[in-house]
Amino acid sequence: MAQVRLGRITLHWCRTCNVPMLRQRPCGLCGAEPSPVPLTPPGDARPAFEFDLRLLRERAEEQFGRGAGGRLLPDGRIVLLNRIPDVDRTDELVSDGTVLGNITYLPGRGFQLQLRMVGAERLGAPERGWVVADDGALPSLLRSSNLLGPGVLDASPGIRPGDEVVVLSDSAERRVVAVGAARMTSEEMVSRARGAAVKVRSRLESRTTGGLDAVLRSEGEPSGSVGLVSSSDWGEVVEANRAVLDAEARRATAFVRDISERLGLPVAVSYSGGKDSLATLLLVLEAGLRPKVLFVDTGLEFPETVQNVISVCSALGLELLTESAASSFWRNLPRFGLPARDARWCCKCCKLGPMTRLISREFPRGVLSFIGQRRYESEARALKGPLWRNPWVPGQTGASPIQNWPALQVWLYIFSRFGAPGPRVSGSTPRHWGPGPALEKTEGGNRREGGPSGLGWNPWYERGLDRIGCFLCPATNLADFELVRGFLSDFSRREEGPGGLDGTASLAFSSAFTRWEEALSALPESWRLYGLWRWRRLPRGMKIYLAQRAPMSEALPTPPPVLELVLEDERVGDGGLWTQKGRFTRPLDLNALSNRLIPLGRVGAEAERLLVGDWAEVHPEGGVALRAESVERLQRLAELLREAVLRAEGCAGCGVCVGRCGEGAMTIVEGRAVIDAGRCTSCGACLRGPCPVTAYGPMGHSEI
């Protein structure tokens, strides 16, 4: 897939201490100059936690046999995972200053290691997943060719097309000469069938002179581990980067103080329970501010996320202001259909709407909200900059002190304040941010829920997730859904919920997850297998992937009809007044509609129709008649009426429009916006700005 460049890639590696470096600066442990690590953009590498390491080693053992995991990733090595663009989740595996390969998730097959040569060389001649090439095939293979069937001498049993294999030379040493994906079964390879046997991804490159024989006879450690010490820990990584971490923290806290002084607004931190908002919260505290903390419970959160928010605020002695979306998602699901990456109505209804209500209630004159947003997360966030206004949340000015921080910098900052994960911790100093209890490291250094201070990162990061949000978010990869599903399955047999949570929280979450699984079960099998519900219009990469693997003949359920205003072509002018008729595509509830049309002017009922000012009448079967002094004004009024009717008929109760009303004339009653006619000034502010109903109305899944 195409590379996505969102910012500079600054990762380096100290080859003396065998630790990653955030910048090209002398190592804080030994003073040596580090070397660059060639990551694939966007280059947002993160630490591999124990769960990740276990998954990687298990995949290695499953694909290549006993001992492969330990040879690929020896104990005591620092490992990073760098998410790269792909059809689903793919992470580059980085250790000892080099990229060893990828760990990728293949729908229908699960996680698979895809090694580069430096990773394959670590395996040597594996127990399984190997193919022996004829000496006669090696010259072309090492130049550029795939391994063809007639060039195969032998293959380990059980190889299937698509399996990862290492190609060995026909010599006593069984030297690894290439790595790639099988295109035949073991039996077909051994029979020397015609065609490509292995599609080669990476091959041995000569580091000597003297031709093929010299290449195959060359000895020594794989190129990615030459001269490196055997082990290091995250505490040492923090100390190696201490100068950069402290300098960047000073720059971020200066930004926090400058923006807060310049804008003069009340200060808050939007805390989601994720690592980025945790780092942001700590930076705002280090800047000397005592913010209020804002949290929206979407009703789709992991219970550990809610517990983390409560525990962190309690530990730091900060006031927590909350708003709940309650059942908004399930109430609006029939109206909008399944959420999609290109139609994220759920975010507006379950997060931004409640946030608007929270801010309008607690900060009627506006608020400066520090938000953990980073440029490396998406193209939209890379373009936004460190200071912005969100059109969906009136009254909120957003600012991010970590806008240009890569994920590794966020994690090392957190480790530097809390203590690093792992059996050995060095150099981290407990900090005290105010009225809450002082922070002390737990055994092993990592802060976990239920510890003495309750201050720490969300435990889902140590279960394989690198992004934590709503559990059913369409931006989530199928790999992450599978990890969550597997984790819940493990705990379904225990009395205690995930992470030691009480049974009530665990049961509520399990019930919501089951309800979501049932909603997906109505889709055709291939739509579930490949997660096609996550788009309204498929991206090009997914179309190519499906064309190669999954012919789509199954149709989706028909979406609900879309409400629209259809105007007649004829406009009649008479005495300086123009009229035009039209019809909404389904009948209208005039009783409910009369309240929501108040912002358009005086609304009255007459002979089973609504009169809006002196310019519109609306009939229960959907018919409308418009009047205006010019054709141009007629067009503007038609669009205004359409917008008001669509928002009224499809109201999701999100509350975004409530936050725009400066008169306090709007409230949410039983899941719908209601207007107080006595307070409404017909300014139209509630009709300006985006609304999920008109932005994400029911749509079919096209081009699939």
matplotlib code that plots the C-alpha trace (Angstrom):
import matplotlib.pyplot as plt

x = [0.0, 1.0, 3.2, 1.7, 4.0, 2.7, 5.9, 9.6, 10.9, 13.5, 14.1, 17.8, 19.6, 22.6, 24.5, 26.7, 24.0, 21.4, 18.6, 16.3, 16.9, 14.2, 16.6, 20.0, 21.6, 24.4, 23.3, 22.6, 24.2, 27.5, 27.7, 27.9, 26.3, 23.2, 22.4, 19.1, 16.5, 14.8, 11.2, 8.3, 6.2, 4.4, 7.1, 5.0, 6.8, 5.8, 7.1, 6.3, 4.9, 5.0, 1.8, 3.2, 6.5, 4.6, 2.4, 5.5, 7.4, 4.3, 3.9, 7.5, 7.2, 4.0, 5.4, 9.0, 9.1, 10.6, 13.1, 12.3, 10.8, 13.8, 16.2, 14.3, 13.7, 16.1, 15.2, 16.3, 16.1, 14.2, 11.5, 9.4, 6.4, 5.8, 2.3, 2.4, -0.4, -2.0, -5.4, -5.6, -3.1, 0.6, 3.5, 7.2, 9.1, 12.2, 14.9, 18.7, 18.5, 17.0, 13.7, 13.4, 10.2, 6.4, 3.7, 0.5, -3.1, -4.7, -8.5, -9.5, -5.9, -4.9, -1.5, 1.4, 5.1, 6.6, 10.4, 13.1, 16.5, 18.0, 15.1, 15.3, 19.0, 18.4, 16.4, 19.1, 17.7, 14.2, 12.4, 9.6, 8.6, 11.7, 12.4, 15.7, 16.7, 18.8, 22.2, 21.4, 18.5, 20.5, 22.2, 18.8, 17.2, 19.9, 19.7, 15.9, 13.9, 11.3, 12.0, 10.3, 9.1, 11.8, 14.4, 13.1, 15.0, 13.0, 10.4, 9.2, 5.7, 2.6, 3.3, 0.2, 0.0, 0.3, 2.5, 5.7, 8.9, 12.6, 14.6, 17.8, 20.9, 21.7, 24.8, 25.9, 25.3, 21.8, 22.4, 19.3, 19.3, 15.8, 12.4, 9.0, 5.5, 4.7, 2.7, 2.5, 1.9, 4.9, 3.8, 3.7, 7.1, 8.8, 7.2, 9.0, 5.7, 6.0, 5.3, 6.4, 7.0, 8.0, 7.3, 10.6, 10.3, 13.9, 17.1, 20.7, 22.9, 26.6, 28.7, 31.9, 33.5, 34.2, 30.9, 28.1, 30.3, 31.8, 28.4, 27.2, 30.4, 30.4, 30.0, 29.2, 26.3, 23.3, 23.9, 21.3, 23.0, 26.7, 28.4, 25.3, 25.2, 22.9, 20.3, 18.8, 15.7, 13.1, 14.6, 17.9, 16.0, 14.5, 17.9, 19.5, 16.8, 16.6, 18.0, 15.5, 12.6, 13.2, 13.8, 10.6, 8.6, 9.9, 8.8, 5.4, 4.8, 5.8, 3.2, 0.6, 1.4, 1.6, -1.8, -3.6, -2.4, -3.0, -6.6, -7.6, -10.2, -10.9, -8.5, -9.5, -8.0, -10.1, -9.1, -10.1, -8.2, -5.6, -1.8, -1.9, -4.4, -2.5, 0.7, -1.2, -2.7, 0.7, 2.2, -0.5, 0.1, 3.9, 3.1, 1.7, -2.0, -4.8, -7.3, -10.7, -10.9, -13.5, -14.7, -17.5, -18.8, -19.9, -21.6, -19.2, -16.1, -14.0, -14.8, -11.0, -11.1, -13.8, -11.9, -8.6, -10.3, -11.7, -8.5, -6.2, -8.3, -8.6, -4.9, -4.1, -6.8, -8.5, -12.1, -13.7, -16.6, -18.5, -21.3, -22.9, -24.2, -26.3, -28.0, -27.5, -25.6, -28.2, -31.1, -29.6, -28.2, -31.5, -31.6, -28.0, -27.0, -23.6, -21.0, -18.2, -14.8, -16.3, -19.5, -18.6, -22.0, -21.3, -18.5, -20.8, -23.8, -21.9, -18.9, -19.0, -22.6, -22.3, -19.1, -21.0, -23.6, -20.9, -19.1, -22.2, -23.3, -19.9, -18.2, -20.9, -18.3, -16.0, -13.1, -9.5, -9.3, -5.9, -6.3, -3.9, -3.8, -0.8, 0.1, 1.2, -2.3, -3.9, -3.6, -6.5, -4.7, -1.4, -3.0, -4.9, -1.9, -1.6, -4.5, -8.0, -11.7, -13.9, -17.1, -18.9, -18.2, -19.1, -17.3, -14.3, -10.9, -8.6, -4.9, -2.3, 1.1, 2.1, 1.1, 4.6, 5.4, 5.7, 4.2, 7.6, 8.2, 4.8, 5.6, 9.1, 7.7, 5.1, 7.8, 10.1, 7.3, 5.9, 8.7, 9.2, 7.7, 9.9, 11.8, 14.5, 14.0, 16.6, 16.6, 12.9, 12.0, 8.5, 6.7, 4.1, 1.6, -0.4, -3.1, -3.2, -0.8, 2.8, 3.6, 5.7, 6.8, 5.1, 7.3, 8.5, 7.9, 4.8, 1.6, -1.4, -5.1, -5.6, -2.1, -1.2, -1.9, -4.2, -2.2, -1.1, -1.8, -4.8, -4.2, -5.5, -2.1, -0.6, -3.1, -2.0, -3.9, -2.1, -5.2, -8.0, -11.4, -14.9, -14.7, -16.7, -15.1, -15.0, -11.5, -10.4, -8.6, -10.0, -6.9, -7.8, -11.4, -10.0, -7.7, -10.6, -12.8, -10.1, -9.4, -13.1, -13.4, -10.5, -12.3, -15.8, -14.8, -13.8, -15.9, -13.8, -14.0, -11.1, -8.3, -9.9, -13.0, -16.2, -18.7, -21.3, -18.9, -17.7, -21.2, -22.4, -19.5, -19.9, -23.6, -22.8, -20.2, -22.6, -25.2, -22.8, -21.8, -25.5, -25.8, -23.0, -24.4, -27.1, -24.5, -23.3, -20.4, -17.8, -18.8, -18.0, -14.9, -13.3, -14.9, -16.5, -19.1, -16.4, -16.8, -19.6, -17.3, -14.4, -10.9, -8.8, -6.5, -9.4, -10.9, -7.7, -7.4, -10.9, -10.5, -7.6, -9.3, -13.1, -15.6, -18.5, -21.9, -23.7, -26.0, -26.4, -29.8, -31.5, -30.9, -33.9, -35.3, -33.7, -35.8, -35.3, -37.0, -37.9, -38.9, -40.9, -39.1, -41.7, -41.5, -44.4, -43.9, -46.9, -46.9, -43.3, -43.7, -42.3, -43.8, -42.6, -44.0, -42.4, -42.7, -40.6, -40.2, -42.2, -45.0, -44.1, -45.0, -46.4, -46.8, -43.1, -42.1, -43.9, -41.5, -38.3, -39.4, -39.6, -36.1, -37.5, -40.1, -43.6, -45.2, -48.9, -51.3, -54.1, -56.3, -53.9, -50.9, -48.1, -47.6, -44.0, -43.9, -45.4, -43.2, -43.9, -46.6, -46.0, -48.5, -48.6, -48.2, -44.9, -46.1, -44.6, -45.3, -42.8, -43.1, -40.3, -39.7, -36.9, -35.8, -32.5, -34.3, -36.7, -33.7, -32.2, -35.5, -36.0, -32.6, -33.3, -36.6, -35.0, -32.3, -34.7, -37.1, -34.3, -32.8, -36.1, -37.3, -34.0, -32.9, -30.3, -30.4, -26.7, -26.9, -24.5, -27.2, -27.9, -24.4, -24.8, -27.9, -26.7, -30.1, -30.4, -33.6, -32.7, -32.6, -32.6, -35.8, -36.3, -33.5, -34.6, -33.8, -36.7, -37.0, -38.4, -40.5, -40.4, -36.6, -36.0, -35.1, -35.1, -31.4, -30.9, -27.7, -28.9, -29.3, -25.8, -22.8, -22.8, -25.4, -25.0, -28.4, -27.6, -24.0, -24.5, -28.0, -28.8, -26.8, -26.3, -22.9, -21.9, -19.1, -18.7]
y = [0.0, 3.6, 5.2, 7.8, 10.5, 12.4, 13.8, 13.3, 9.9, 10.5, 7.0, 6.1, 3.3, 3.3, 0.2, 0.3, 0.1, -1.5, 0.9, 3.0, 6.8, 9.4, 11.8, 11.8, 12.9, 11.3, 8.4, 9.4, 6.2, 6.0, 9.2, 7.4, 8.7, 6.6, 5.3, 5.9, 3.1, 2.9, 2.6, 2.6, 5.8, 7.1, 5.8, 5.8, 3.0, 1.9, -0.5, -4.2, -5.3, -8.8, -9.8, -8.6, -10.5, -13.7, -13.4, -12.9, -15.8, -18.1, -17.2, -17.9, -21.3, -22.2, -21.2, -22.4, -24.9, -25.3, -22.7, -20.2, -17.7, -17.5, -17.3, -14.5, -12.5, -13.5, -12.5, -9.1, -7.3, -4.1, -4.6, -2.0, -2.4, 0.1, 0.2, 0.5, 1.0, -2.3, -3.9, -4.7, -4.6, -4.9, -3.9, -3.8, -5.8, -3.7, -5.0, -4.6, -1.5, -3.2, -4.3, -8.1, -8.4, -7.8, -9.3, -9.0, -10.0, -11.9, -12.1, -15.7, -16.8, -14.8, -13.3, -14.2, -13.4, -12.1, -12.0, -10.1, -11.7, -10.4, -12.1, -15.3, -15.5, -15.7, -18.8, -20.7, -24.0, -24.1, -27.2, -26.5, -24.0, -24.5, -25.1, -26.3, -24.8, -26.5, -25.0, -24.3, -22.1, -19.9, -17.5, -16.2, -16.4, -14.3, -11.7, -11.1, -14.2, -16.1, -19.8, -21.9, -25.4, -27.1, -25.4, -27.1, -30.1, -30.6, -29.0, -29.5, -31.3, -29.3, -26.1, -24.5, -21.7, -18.4, -19.8, -18.0, -20.1, -19.7, -20.9, -22.9, -23.7, -27.3, -27.4, -29.0, -25.7, -25.3, -21.5, -19.2, -17.6, -16.1, -15.8, -15.4, -16.8, -20.3, -20.5, -24.3, -27.1, -29.1, -32.0, -29.8, -28.4, -31.7, -33.0, -30.0, -28.8, -25.9, -22.4, -20.2, -22.3, -19.3, -15.7, -14.2, -11.1, -10.8, -12.5, -12.9, -10.0, -10.4, -8.7, -10.2, -10.5, -13.8, -14.8, -17.2, -19.6, -16.8, -15.6, -19.0, -19.6, -16.2, -16.6, -14.4, -12.9, -11.6, -8.0, -6.6, -7.8, -7.2, -5.6, -5.2, -6.0, -8.9, -7.1, -3.8, -2.7, 0.1, 2.0, 2.2, 3.4, 6.2, 7.2, 7.0, 9.5, 11.6, 14.8, 14.7, 13.8, 16.6, 19.2, 18.2, 18.2, 21.8, 22.8, 21.3, 22.8, 26.2, 25.8, 25.0, 28.0, 30.4, 29.2, 29.3, 32.8, 34.1, 32.8, 33.5, 30.7, 28.1, 25.1, 21.5, 18.2, 15.9, 12.5, 9.4, 6.7, 6.4, 7.0, 10.3, 11.9, 10.6, 12.2, 15.4, 15.5, 15.1, 17.8, 20.3, 19.5, 19.9, 23.4, 24.3, 24.2, 22.3, 21.5, 20.0, 16.7, 16.0, 12.5, 11.3, 7.8, 6.8, 3.6, 1.7, 2.0, -0.9, -1.1, -0.8, 2.6, 4.0, 2.6, 4.1, 7.6, 7.4, 6.1, 8.6, 11.6, 10.3, 9.7, 13.2, 14.9, 16.4, 17.2, 14.9, 16.2, 13.5, 13.2, 10.0, 9.1, 6.3, 4.3, 6.8, 4.3, 1.5, 4.0, 5.5, 2.3, 1.5, 5.1, 5.4, 1.8, 0.4, 3.0, 3.2, 4.8, 7.2, 7.7, 7.9, 9.1, 7.2, 9.6, 12.6, 11.1, 9.3, 11.5, 15.0, 15.6, 14.7, 16.7, 19.7, 19.3, 19.0, 22.1, 24.2, 23.2, 23.6, 26.3, 28.5, 31.1, 28.5, 26.4, 25.7, 21.9, 20.2, 17.1, 14.2, 14.5, 13.6, 14.3, 10.7, 9.3, 10.4, 12.8, 15.0, 15.4, 16.1, 19.0, 20.4, 21.8, 22.2, 24.7, 24.4, 24.8, 21.8, 22.7, 19.9, 21.2, 24.9, 26.6, 24.3, 25.4, 22.4, 22.4, 19.6, 19.9, 16.5, 17.3, 16.4, 13.5, 10.0, 7.2, 6.1, 9.5, 9.4, 6.1, 7.0, 10.2, 8.1, 5.6, 8.4, 9.7, 6.3, 3.9, 1.5, -2.0, -5.0, -6.8, -4.2, -0.4, 2.2, 6.0, 6.9, 9.3, 9.3, 12.6, 14.5, 16.6, 18.1, 17.2, 13.5, 11.1, 11.0, 8.5, 5.5, 2.7, -0.7, -3.8, -4.0, -0.3, -0.3, 1.3, -0.9, -0.5, -1.3, -0.4, 1.9, 5.1, 3.8, 5.9, 4.2, 3.4, 1.5, -2.3, -2.9, -1.6, -4.7, -7.0, -6.2, -2.9, 0.2, 2.4, 2.4, 3.8, 2.4, -1.3, -1.4, 1.6, 1.1, 2.5, -0.6, -3.4, -6.9, -8.0, -5.9, -7.2, -10.7, -9.8, -8.4, -11.4, -13.8, -11.9, -11.9, -15.6, -16.3, -14.4, -15.8, -18.9, -16.9, -15.3, -12.1, -9.8, -8.7, -6.9, -7.7, -5.6, -6.4, -8.7, -6.0, -3.9, -7.1, -8.4, -5.0, -4.9, -8.6, -7.9, -4.9, -6.8, -9.7, -7.3, -5.9, -9.4, -10.1, -7.0, -8.1, -11.6, -10.3, -9.5, -12.0, -14.2, -12.5, -9.1, -10.2, -12.1, -9.1, -6.4, -4.7, -3.1, -0.6, 1.3, 2.9, 3.1, 0.7, 2.2, 1.1, -1.2, -3.2, -3.6, -5.0, -7.3, -8.6, -9.1, -11.4, -13.4, -13.0, -12.6, -10.6, -12.0, -11.5, -8.5, -6.5, -5.8, -2.8, 0.4, 2.4, 5.0, 8.4, 11.4, 14.1, 17.1, 16.9, 20.2, 20.7, 22.2, 24.9, 28.2, 30.6, 34.4, 36.6, 40.2, 40.2, 36.9, 33.6, 30.2, 26.7, 23.3, 20.1, 17.0, 15.2, 11.5, 10.2, 11.5, 13.9, 14.0, 17.6, 17.5, 16.9, 19.0, 22.1, 22.5, 22.1, 24.6, 27.5, 28.8, 29.5, 31.9, 31.9, 28.4, 27.8, 24.9, 25.4, 22.8, 19.9, 21.8, 23.9, 27.5, 28.8, 32.5, 33.9, 31.8, 28.1, 25.5, 21.9, 19.1, 15.7, 13.6, 15.6, 18.2, 21.8, 25.2, 28.0, 31.7, 34.4, 37.7, 36.2, 32.9, 33.1, 33.6, 30.8, 28.4, 29.5, 29.0, 25.6, 24.5, 26.0, 24.1, 20.9, 21.2, 21.9, 19.1, 16.5, 17.4, 17.3, 14.0, 12.2, 13.8, 11.6, 13.5, 14.1, 17.6, 19.3, 21.9, 22.4, 23.7, 26.3, 27.9, 31.0, 31.6, 28.2, 27.5, 23.9, 20.8, 17.0, 15.3, 11.6, 11.4, 14.3, 18.0, 20.2, 24.0, 26.4, 28.8, 31.4, 31.6, 31.0, 34.2, 32.5, 33.3, 30.0, 29.2, 25.6, 25.1, 26.3, 24.0, 20.2, 17.7, 13.9, 13.5, 15.4, 14.4, 10.7, 9.8, 6.2, 5.1, 2.0, 0.4, 1.3, 0.2, -3.1]
z = [0.0, -0.5, 2.2, 4.5, 5.6, 8.6, 10.1, 10.3, 11.3, 14.0, 15.4, 15.9, 17.8, 20.1, 18.9, 22.0, 24.6, 22.2, 23.0, 20.7, 20.6, 19.9, 18.1, 16.6, 19.9, 21.9, 24.0, 27.6, 28.9, 26.9, 24.8, 21.5, 18.4, 17.4, 13.9, 12.0, 11.9, 8.4, 9.4, 7.0, 7.3, 9.3, 11.7, 14.9, 16.7, 20.2, 22.9, 22.6, 25.9, 27.3, 25.6, 22.2, 22.8, 23.6, 20.5, 18.3, 19.8, 19.5, 15.9, 15.2, 16.9, 15.1, 11.7, 12.0, 14.9, 18.4, 19.5, 16.7, 19.0, 21.3, 18.4, 16.7, 19.9, 22.7, 26.2, 27.4, 24.1, 23.5, 20.9, 19.1, 16.9, 14.1, 12.6, 8.8, 6.2, 5.1, 4.5, 8.2, 11.0, 10.2, 12.4, 11.6, 14.2, 15.3, 17.6, 17.8, 15.7, 12.6, 11.1, 11.4, 9.5, 9.9, 12.1, 10.0, 10.4, 7.5, 7.6, 7.8, 8.7, 11.8, 12.7, 10.5, 10.7, 7.5, 8.0, 6.3, 5.7, 8.9, 10.8, 8.8, 9.3, 13.1, 12.6, 10.8, 9.4, 11.1, 12.2, 9.7, 7.1, 5.0, 1.3, -0.1, -3.4, -6.1, -6.5, -10.1, -9.1, -6.7, -9.2, -10.6, -7.2, -5.6, -8.4, -8.5, -9.3, -7.4, -6.7, -9.3, -8.8, -10.9, -8.7, -5.4, -4.0, -0.9, 1.4, 4.9, 5.2, 5.7, 3.7, 2.2, -0.4, 1.5, 4.3, 5.1, 4.3, 4.4, 1.4, 2.3, 0.2, -0.7, 1.4, 4.7, 6.5, 5.0, 4.7, 4.6, 1.2, 0.9, 2.6, 1.2, 0.7, -0.6, -3.8, -3.8, -1.3, 0.0, -2.3, -5.3, -4.6, -4.0, -7.3, -9.0, -10.5, -13.0, -11.8, -8.9, -5.7, -3.5, -4.1, -2.7, -0.5, 0.8, -0.3, 0.7, -0.4, -0.8, 1.9, 0.4, -3.0, -4.8, -6.3, -5.2, -3.4, -1.3, -0.4, 0.7, 2.7, 4.5, 8.2, 11.2, 13.0, 11.1, 10.0, 12.4, 15.6, 14.9, 17.9, 20.1, 23.8, 24.7, 26.8, 28.0, 29.8, 29.5, 32.4, 30.5, 27.4, 29.5, 30.8, 27.3, 26.2, 29.4, 27.9, 24.9, 27.2, 29.6, 26.8, 25.0, 28.3, 29.0, 25.5, 25.9, 29.3, 28.0, 25.2, 27.8, 29.9, 26.9, 25.4, 28.7, 29.5, 26.0, 25.8, 29.4, 29.3, 32.1, 31.6, 31.3, 30.0, 27.9, 29.4, 27.4, 29.4, 26.7, 26.8, 24.8, 27.1, 30.1, 28.9, 28.2, 31.7, 33.3, 31.1, 32.1, 35.7, 35.2, 33.8, 37.2, 36.3, 38.1, 35.4, 35.6, 33.8, 31.1, 30.3, 28.1, 28.7, 25.3, 26.6, 24.5, 26.6, 28.0, 31.7, 32.4, 30.6, 32.9, 35.9, 34.7, 34.4, 37.9, 39.4, 37.8, 38.8, 42.3, 42.6, 41.3, 43.4, 40.3, 39.8, 37.2, 35.1, 33.2, 30.7, 29.5, 26.0, 27.8, 25.1, 22.3, 20.1, 20.3, 19.9, 16.7, 15.2, 13.3, 12.0, 10.7, 10.1, 11.1, 11.7, 9.1, 8.8, 6.2, 8.2, 11.9, 13.1, 16.4, 17.3, 16.9, 18.7, 21.5, 22.1, 20.6, 21.4, 25.1, 25.2, 23.9, 26.6, 29.2, 28.1, 27.7, 31.2, 33.0, 30.9, 29.3, 28.3, 26.7, 27.8, 26.7, 26.5, 26.3, 24.2, 23.6, 19.8, 17.6, 14.0, 13.5, 14.1, 10.8, 7.9, 9.3, 12.6, 10.9, 9.1, 12.1, 14.0, 17.8, 18.3, 16.8, 17.1, 16.6, 14.6, 16.3, 19.9, 20.2, 23.1, 23.0, 22.0, 21.6, 22.1, 22.0, 23.7, 22.1, 18.6, 17.2, 19.6, 18.1, 20.2, 21.6, 23.0, 24.7, 26.3, 27.4, 29.0, 30.9, 31.9, 33.0, 35.4, 36.6, 36.2, 33.3, 32.8, 33.3, 36.1, 36.3, 36.5, 36.7, 37.2, 37.3, 40.1, 41.7, 41.2, 43.1, 41.1, 43.9, 46.4, 45.4, 47.1, 46.0, 43.4, 44.3, 42.0, 42.3, 42.2, 38.6, 38.0, 36.0, 37.4, 37.3, 38.3, 42.0, 43.0, 45.9, 43.9, 41.2, 38.8, 35.6, 32.0, 30.7, 30.9, 27.4, 26.1, 27.7, 25.9, 22.4, 21.6, 20.6, 20.3, 22.9, 22.2, 21.8, 21.6, 18.3, 16.6, 12.8, 12.7, 14.6, 12.7, 12.6, 14.5, 17.4, 17.4, 17.5, 20.4, 22.4, 21.6, 22.7, 25.9, 26.8, 26.0, 28.4, 31.2, 30.6, 32.5, 35.6, 38.4, 38.2, 35.3, 33.1, 35.0, 38.4, 37.7, 39.7, 38.1, 37.4, 35.2, 33.5, 32.9, 31.4, 29.0, 28.0, 27.3, 25.1, 23.2, 22.7, 21.4, 18.9, 17.7, 17.2, 15.1, 12.9, 12.6, 10.3, 7.7, 5.0, 6.1, 3.9, 5.2, 8.7, 7.8, 6.0, 8.1, 5.0, 7.2, 8.3, 5.0, 3.1, 0.0, -0.1, -0.4, -3.4, -1.4, 0.0, -3.5, -4.8, -1.8, -2.3, -6.0, -5.3, -2.6, -2.2, -5.0, -3.6, -4.6, -1.3, -0.9, 2.2, 3.8, 2.2, 4.2, 5.5, 3.0, 3.1, 3.9, 1.2, -0.2, -3.9, -5.4, -8.6, -11.5, -12.1, -10.2, -10.6, -10.4, -9.7, -8.6, -7.4, -5.5, -6.5, -5.4, -5.6, -4.5, -3.5, -1.4, 1.3, 0.4, 3.3, 5.6, 8.5, 12.1, 12.3, 16.1, 16.7, 13.8, 15.0, 17.9, 15.9, 13.2, 15.7, 14.8, 11.3, 12.6, 13.9, 13.6, 13.6, 12.8, 10.4, 8.7, 9.3, 8.0, 9.6, 8.6, 9.0, 9.1, 5.9, 3.6, 4.0, 4.6, 5.4, 5.1, 6.9, 3.8, 3.1, 0.7, 1.0, -0.6, -0.5, -1.2, -1.6, -3.4, -5.6, -7.1, -5.2, -1.8, -2.7, -3.1, 0.2, 2.1, 0.5, 1.8, 5.2, 5.5, 4.3, 6.9, 9.7, 8.8, 8.3, 11.7, 13.4, 11.9, 12.4, 15.7, 17.4, 20.7, 20.5, 21.9, 19.4, 18.5, 22.2, 22.7, 19.9, 21.5, 23.3, 24.8, 26.6, 24.6, 23.7, 25.9, 25.4, 26.4, 26.0, 23.4, 21.3, 21.1, 22.3, 21.9, 24.5, 22.4, 25.1, 25.0, 21.3, 19.3, 15.9, 15.4, 13.6, 15.4, 16.1, 12.3, 11.5, 11.8, 11.2, 12.4, 12.3, 10.8, 7.7, 7.6, 8.1, 7.1, 6.2, 3.1, 1.1, 0.8, -2.7, -5.0, -3.1]

ax = plt.figure().add_subplot(projection="3d")
ax.plot(x, y, z, "-o")
ax.set_aspect("equal")
plt.show()
